[in-house]
Amino acid sequence: MRAPEPWNPDRAAEVIARHKDAPGALLPLLHELQGVFGCIPDEAVRPVAEALNLSRAEVHGVVSFYHDFRRDPAGRHVLKLCQAEACQSMGCRSLAAEVEQRLGVRLGETTADGRVTVEAVYCLGLCATAPSAMLDGQVVGRLTPARVEALLETLP
């Protein structure tokens, strides 16, 4: 995972220029901005809106609606814990509580050292191996507290 760049309006303008004339440009543009800066900073909303002839409210609405868009950068590692029905039936809520206690954060937060962000997601498509999670883009099933602990121990 590449380290995010600090906010730079000129760099943002380059990304916006690449996408602004494409049909349906908003989502690909936002994804690239997040790839560059690690999030969609508030400072990005106005130039995106102006380039795409949208209101700031429309851009903000998209950023706040889709759970994969961040307003603040994530930690170096992202642990997404499935909270959907199949995982609930297999104990994901108690597993999430143990992860929160172990890391000292709540779902949606990042550890103080910036190492791990823990997020709730609603279905990873691994219902047969519930409870499941995704760690840095890799899906993991049949989780137990010990298995999560082992995964966290492998993180630099």
N, C-alpha and C positions, 0 to 999 in steps of 0.2 A: 504494500500500500504506500503510495507516494505521499509525502508530507504536503499539507496544504500551503499555498502561498498566502502571505498577508494580503488584505484587501488593497487593491490597486485599481483606481478608476480607468486608467489607460488599458490595463490588461483586460478588464471587464468589457471595455468598448471593443476590443479585438474579438472577444467571444460573441458579443451581441451582433457585431457586423457580419460574422460568419453565418448567423442564423436568421437575421431579421427579415430577409426576403423569401424565406422558405415557407410553404404552406404549413400551418400547424406548428409554427416555430417555438411557441412558448415552452412546452415541456422539454424538447431537446436542448433549448437554450439554458433553461434552469438546471438541467442535469449537468451540462458542461460547466456552468458557473460553479455548481457545487463540487464538481470534480477538481476544479482549479483551486477554489478557496476553502473547500471543506464544508461549506454551508452556503446558504443564500443570505448574505448580510443585508440588513435593512437598507444600506446605501445602494444596493443593487436594484431595488424595486423601481425607483424613479427612472433610471436610464432604460431599463427593460420596458417599462410601460410606454415611455416616449417613443422608443424605437419600433414598438409593435402597434402603436396607436391604441393602447389600452389604458384604462384608468389604473392608478396605483392600487385601488381597492381590488380590481380584478386580479392583478398579479399577486397581491398579498393573499387573496382568497385561494389561489391555486397553491401557493407555497404553504399556507396553513392547512389546507385540506389534505394533501397527500403526505402520509406519514414518513415517506422516505426523504422528503426535503427537510433540511435542518436550518434553523436560524442561528445556531451556534455550532462550531466544529465538534465532531465526535472525538472520542478518545482514540488512542492508537489502535485499539481493537474494539470490535463491536460484537456483542453477544445479544442475539435476538431470540427471546424465549417465546415459543408459541403458547398462546393463551386461548386457542379455539376449543370447541366442544370436545373433540376426541382427546386432546391433550389435557383438558380439564378433568375428563373422566379417569385419566391415568395419573393425576396428581401434580399437574403443572403449577398450580397455585402454591402448594407447599414448597415445591422446588424453587419457584421464583422467590418466595420468602426467605429460603435458605441462602440463595445467591445474594439477595439484598443484604442480609445480615453479614454474610462472609465479606462482601465488598464494601459495606458501609454506605450503600446508595440505594435509592428506590428506582423502580422501573422508569426509564426516561432520563436518568442522570448518568453522569460520568464521575469516576473516582477522582479524588482530590489530586492524585498524581497524574491524571490525564491518561492513564493506562487503559481503562476499560469503560465503555459505555454499554449499559444494559437497557434493552428496549423490549417492549411487548410487541408481538406481531400476532396477527390473527390468520393462521393457517399457512403452513409451509408446504402442504401437500404430502406430509409424511405421517398421515393418520395411523397407518398400520404399525408405525414404530414410535408411537407416542409414549411419553412426552418427548417433543423434539425441539431443536434449536438450530440456529445458524450462527457460526462463529467465523467472522471475517469472510463471509461468503460461502463457507463450507457447511453443508447440512449435517446434522448429527441427530441420531435417533436413539430411542431406548435409554433416555437419560435417567440417571440416579444422582443423588447428591455427591456420591463418591466419583462418579464419572465426570460431573461438572467440575468438581475440585481438581481432578486430574487434568482436564482441559485447561483450566485457568493456570495451573502450575506450569504448563508448557509455554505460556506467553512470555515473551521477553519484556 
